[in-house]
Amino acid sequence: MAGDRTRRGFLGWASSAMAGLGLAEGRVRAADTRHAPGGEDYYDKLGVTKIINAAGTYTALSASTMPPSVQAAVALAAKHPVRLQELHKAAGEYLARQLKCEAAMVTAGAASALTLATAAAVTQGSRTAIHDIPTDVTGLKNEVIAQKSHRYEYDHAIRNCGTRFVEVVTLADYEGAFTERTAMTNFFNAAEQGEIGREDWVRVAHRHGVPCLIDAAADVPPISNLWNYTQMGFDMVAFSGGKGMRGPQNAGLLLGRKDLIAAATQNNSPNSDAVGRGMKVSKEQIVGMVAAVDWFLSQSDAAMEAEFRRRAGRIAAQLKNIPTLEARVAIPNVAANAVPHLLLRYDTERVKIRPGEVMAELRRGTPSIELNPQTGKKAGGGLPSDENTIVVGVWMLEPGEDLIVAGRLKEVLEKAAGA
């Protein structure tokens, strides 16, 4: 009887508790409903300045904005828990089919893709090696060959795995750089210099049985780049998800050989004892990245370029009466950010304000506008700019923002011209 009373007491308590929880849940849901439609603007609440992005897909400017279909997919994914490894696997298989490669995985941005690719090449799936890197690389291949002109600030993502770089300049240097310690090679796709082309880079590495990684982070559009490099023979390809594909900023893609992507997965979160544990990709990021790929593949290079040129034309039309101002549209002649940019050049003796000062004026204004960082600088980033050139990146502008940018430029330049 005592046990029965105890059981009944528990059931009675549980029933009351569940009823209470149901009431509380109802209240929470009611509160959620009240706040759900528009949501609270936390930028305003936190005092963070919203900007018009006339620069480009720069990380420091929070990269791109997600299209409505991607935003909706992310919001829906946030409502349901799933088993993360199941989602990773399903997303990878789907992306591999969509992007015409052996295997794919969603990463925590392009830098994470570089780290996980390196971890795959170094550990080759060994649980001991996965545990030991980066502090103990005894007996592991840990040398990465790169062209000297391809060394860059993202090297750190590769060095996180306990690797060291071997620099080469000429094809002969490259041929002689391979040793028993060579884990992989890295090719920076957006580099403006370098004597060794992609085809030779892949050919020589494969002759030595060494996998090739290519960093193509910002190198879409064109859309076809999503499969061009794997089909060219690169064993692993890293892309940023939050740039031209307009997925979540903290998502990316690692595409390539099935065995290497499997090894990268072993080095990734949610595996705890791995170099990628801190590179967690949430369910929302994974779904957002898949939705962004679907959105991007539904676009066309020609349509995107035409729209960007229209935006540039609308801005230029508003500035046609600025003394000495010449407007032209240019596409960078490097792999990254290969979309139309508007270049505005003028005589600073007649319009008495330097391009860098124009940039500062637009940044200080309301709304705050960020121009491309190449503004007022010598040619770089594949653009034919100089100290007297304003560079307007039009591809991340939202509808109507091109005319806002034009209005502010006109206001600042007319004032400087004494108009």
C-alpha positions, 0 to 999 in steps of 0.5 A, a space after each residue: 500500500 505504501 508503495 502504491 500510495 507513493 506511486 499515486 502521489 507521484 502520478 498526482 504530482 506529475 499530473 499537476 506539474 504537467 498541467 502547470 507546465 502546460 499553462 506556463 507553456 501557453 503563456 510563453 507561447 502567447 508571449 512569443 506570439 506577441 513578439 514573433 511577427 516583427 521581432 525586436 530590433 536588437 541592433 537598435 536595442 544595443 545601439 549598433 549602427 546599421 549600414 548600407 553596404 556599398 563595399 562588398 562581402 567583407 567579413 568586418 562588414 558582416 558579409 552579405 545579407 541572406 535572400 528571403 528564401 534563405 532567411 525563411 529556411 533558417 527561421 524554420 530550422 530554428 524551430 526543431 531540434 535534430 541529430 546534428 551528425 544526421 543533418 551534417 551527413 544528409 546536407 553533405 550528400 545533397 550538396 555533393 549532388 548539387 555541386 557535382 563533386 564526390 563529397 561535401 561538408 558545411 563548415 564554420 566559414 572558409 577559414 574553418 574549411 581550410 583548417 579541416 582540410 589540413 587536418 584531413 591531410 595530416 591525420 588521414 583519419 587516424 584517431 591518435 593523430 586527431 587527438 595529438 595535433 597540433 602540439 604533437 606531429 611526431 611521425 605525421 606529414 605536416 609540411 604544406 607547399 605554397 607559392 611564396 606569393 600565395 602566403 597570406 593572413 589565412 595561413 593561420 587556419 592551416 598552421 592551426 594543425 601544427 603544420 609548417 609551410 614550404 615556399 616555392 616560386 618557380 615550377 622547378 622549385 615546386 618539383 623539388 619541394 616534395 618530401 616524405 613530410 609533405 601533407 598537401 599543397 595550398 593554392 590561393 585562387 585570388 592571388 594576383 601573382 604567382 608563376 605556377 598556374 592551377 593545372 601545373 599545380 595539380 599535375 605536379 602534386 598528383 605525380 607525387 601522390 599529394 592532395 591539393 587544396 584550393 582556397 576559393 573563398 570569395 570566388 563566386 560568381 561565376 556560379 560554375 566555380 562551385 564545380 570548376 575546381 574539383 573537376 580541374 583536379 583539386 582534391 579539396 576546395 574551400 568556399 565562404 558561404 556568406 559571400 557571393 552565395 549569400 548564406 549565413 556569414 559563419 558558414 562555408 563549404 569544403 568540397 572534394 575527395 570522399 576520403 578526405 572529406 570523411 577525414 575532415 568530418 572526423 576532425 570536426 565538431 561535434 567530435 569533442 577531441 578534435 581541432 575543429 571542436 570550436 568550429 561548431 556549425 549549428 542546425 540553422 547554419 547547415 540548413 541556411 547553407 544548403 538553402 543558399 546553394 539552392 538559391 544561388 543555383 537558381 540564379 544566372 551569371 548574366 542576370 546578376 551582372 545585368 542587375 549590378 550594372 543597372 545599379 551602377 548606372 543609376 548611381 552614375 546618372 545622379 552624379 553626371 553634373 559633378 565637375 570633371 567626374 568620370 564614371 566607369 564600371 569595372 570587374 576585378 581581373 582576379 578570381 575574387 569579387 568578380 562582379 561589376 564595381 562602379 569607379 568614380 574618378 574626378 579632379 580633386 583640384 576642382 572638387 576639393 575633397 579626397 576620396 578617402 574623405 568622401 568615404 569618411 563623410 558617408 560613414 559618419 552620415 545617416 544612414 551610415 554608408 560603407 564604400 569599397 576599401 579600395 577607395 582612394 588607393 592605388 590599383 589593387 584587388 584587380 581594380 584599376 583604381 587610384 588615389 582620385 577614385 571612389 569605388 562603389 561596390 553595388 552587389 550587396 545593396 538592397 533594393 532602393 539603396 543605390 539611390 540613397 548612396 547616389 544622393 549622399 555622394 551627390 550631396 558631398 561632392 557638390 558641396 566640395 565643388 562649391 555648387 
